[in-house]
């Protein structure tokens, strides 16, 4: 094997050990969320819901505006067609 291959293998092995140590550490953390975590999750859920409602309202307004614009364009085409006659 040449130097590049050896360096690559050494890097892969080092990365594997680093991942294993992180996984080992992650397993030692407690599984039960604290009261603060639960409260934060609840508040985040409320904020997500409000954001979804606001996005839906904005989408509805955009759709209505696009519909109005399409109707105006169609009216203009009819008017132009009548002028052409």
Phi, psi and omega in degrees: 000150180265179185296320181297318179296316178298318179295319179296315179297320179297320179294319179296317179295317179297320178295322178296315179295322179295318179295320180295321180290325177293317179296321179296317178295319182296330181285343182272353180283150182292147183274329184281127178288149180282171179298323179295321178296318180295319179295318179296320179295320179295316178295322178295321178297317177297316181295321178297319179296315179298321179296320179295320179295316179297320179294320179296319178296318179295319178297321179296315179297320180297317180297317179296318179296320179294322178297316178298319180294320179294321179295318179295321178294319178295318177299319179295322178296318179297316180299316179294323179295321179292324178294326183292335181288000000 
